[in-house]
Amino acid sequence: MGVNHIGGNIPIVISHLYQLKILNMAINKLLGSIPAEIFNISSLEELILGDNLFSGNISIAAGALPKLKVVDLQHNKLSGEIPLSLFNMSSIRDFTLKNNNLHGSLPQDLCRHLPQLENFAITYNYFGGNIPRQIDNCTLLKGLYLGGNSFTGFIPKEIGLHLVTLRQSMDLRELFLQEEIFIVMGF
């Protein structure tokens, strides 16, 4: 149902589609909060709701989807912190929350519970604190997009030393961090 310019709220009746694997309602004009009932669809593998007008917080219930591989909520007006339950889902491969109004810091053990993570994109939000040093534990990571936030400190040298596959897809150019580490990473 993506790219249809559908407006209004997501009908809660969608949560009765118990066999639904992919919910793609991207590039519409949907608004309001993302209904918590969506997170009752235990068969859901891909939640693609980017490029809409959703606002409010991401429900803590989002972490209750055992098969979820793709979370794409980019280009909305979501606010608040990312629920910690989303960082504890071992099935997630693609985590895209760019261009929202999200804030907070990233868990220092970000990769510990996300062993399948291949893409992590949170550009243009209001995240702060340090970039987790243990990011090198995400051994499958191919895309890391962190620019346009308020991170402080150093870019962990582990990113450049251990994640060779990241070198061509990193978006760190807009981080305002200490420059000396860029030499280690080859920038």
C-alpha positions in Angstrom: 0.0 0.0 0.0 3.0 2.2 -0.3 3.2 5.2 -2.7 -0.6 5.7 -2.8 -1.0 9.1 -1.1 -3.4 7.5 1.4 -4.2 9.9 4.2 -5.5 9.7 7.8 -4.7 7.2 10.5 -3.7 3.5 10.1 -6.9 1.5 10.9 -6.4 -0.6 14.0 -8.2 -3.5 12.1 -4.8 -4.1 10.4 -3.7 -5.7 13.6 -6.1 -8.6 12.9 -4.0 -9.7 9.9 -2.2 -12.3 11.9 -0.3 -13.8 9.0 1.0 -10.5 7.7 4.7 -10.5 7.1 5.3 -7.2 5.4 3.5 -4.0 6.2 4.6 -1.4 3.7 2.7 1.9 3.9 5.6 4.1 3.0 5.2 7.4 1.0 1.7 8.2 1.9 0.1 10.9 4.0 -0.6 8.9 7.1 -0.6 10.7 10.4 -1.1 10.4 14.1 0.7 7.9 16.3 1.7 4.5 15.0 -0.9 2.2 16.6 0.5 0.0 19.3 -1.8 -2.8 18.0 0.5 -3.2 15.0 3.0 -4.7 17.3 0.7 -7.6 18.1 1.2 -9.0 14.6 3.8 -11.6 15.7 4.4 -12.8 12.1 5.5 -9.3 11.0 9.0 -9.3 9.4 9.1 -5.9 7.8 7.6 -2.7 9.1 8.0 0.0 6.5 6.2 3.2 7.4 8.7 5.8 6.2 7.8 9.1 4.4 4.6 9.8 6.2 3.4 12.3 8.9 3.5 10.0 11.9 4.2 11.8 15.2 4.5 10.8 18.9 6.7 8.1 20.5 7.5 4.7 19.1 5.6 2.2 21.3 7.6 0.1 23.7 5.6 -2.8 22.3 7.7 -2.5 19.1 10.2 -4.8 20.7 7.7 -7.6 20.9 7.9 -8.7 17.3 10.1 -11.9 17.3 10.5 -12.1 13.5 11.0 -8.4 12.7 14.0 -7.9 10.3 13.3 -4.4 8.9 12.3 -1.3 10.8 11.9 1.7 8.4 10.3 4.7 10.1 12.3 7.4 8.3 11.1 10.8 7.3 8.3 11.2 9.8 7.8 13.4 12.9 8.4 10.7 15.5 9.7 12.0 18.8 11.0 10.7 22.2 13.6 8.0 22.7 13.9 4.8 20.8 12.5 2.1 23.1 15.3 -0.1 24.5 13.2 -3.1 23.5 14.0 -2.4 19.9 17.7 -2.7 20.7 17.1 -6.2 22.1 15.7 -7.8 18.9 18.2 -10.3 17.6 16.4 -10.6 14.2 16.7 -7.0 13.1 18.9 -6.5 9.9 17.8 -3.0 8.8 17.2 -0.2 11.3 16.2 3.1 9.6 14.9 6.0 11.6 16.4 9.0 9.8 14.9 12.4 9.7 12.6 12.4 12.7 12.7 14.2 16.1 14.1 11.4 18.1 16.6 12.0 20.9 18.6 10.2 23.6 21.8 8.2 23.5 22.6 4.9 21.9 23.1 1.9 24.3 26.9 1.2 24.7 26.1 -2.5 24.0 24.2 -1.7 20.8 25.5 -4.6 18.9 25.3 -7.2 21.6 21.6 -7.9 21.0 21.5 -7.0 17.3 23.8 -9.7 15.8 22.1 -9.6 12.4 22.4 -5.8 12.0 23.5 -4.8 8.5 22.2 -1.2 8.2 21.8 1.3 11.0 20.6 4.8 9.9 19.6 7.5 12.4 20.8 10.6 10.6 19.1 14.0 11.2 17.6 13.5 14.7 18.8 14.8 18.1 20.8 11.9 19.4 23.7 12.7 21.7 26.4 11.2 23.9 29.1 8.9 22.7 29.1 6.6 19.7 29.3 3.1 21.3 32.8 1.7 21.3 31.5 -1.8 20.9 30.1 -1.0 17.4 32.8 -3.3 16.0 30.7 -6.2 17.5 28.2 -5.7 14.7 30.2 -7.9 12.4 27.6 -7.9 9.6 27.3 -4.1 9.5 27.6 -2.6 6.0 25.9 0.8 6.5 26.3 3.1 9.4 24.6 6.5 9.1 24.9 8.8 12.1 25.3 12.4 10.7 23.2 15.3 11.7 23.0 14.5 15.4 24.8 15.8 18.4 27.2 13.1 19.3 30.3 14.0 21.3 33.7 12.5 22.0 35.7 10.4 19.5 34.6 8.3 16.6 35.6 4.9 18.0 38.8 3.7 16.2 37.1 0.2 16.1 34.9 1.5 13.3 37.9 2.0 11.1 40.0 -0.8 12.3 37.5 -3.7 12.4 34.7 -2.8 10.0 36.3 -2.7 6.6 33.0 -3.2 4.9 31.8 0.2 6.3 34.4 2.4 4.6 32.3 3.1 1.5 28.9 3.6 3.1 29.6 5.5 6.3 27.9 8.9 6.7 29.9 10.5 9.4 30.7 13.7 7.6 28.4 15.8 9.7 29.4 14.7 13.2 31.1 17.3 15.2 33.8 15.2 16.9 37.4 15.5 17.6 39.4 15.4 14.4 42.4 13.3 15.3 40.6 10.0 15.0 39.7 10.8 11.3 43.4 10.1 10.5 43.1 6.6 11.9 40.0 6.0 9.8 41.6 7.3 6.6 39.4 10.3 6.1 
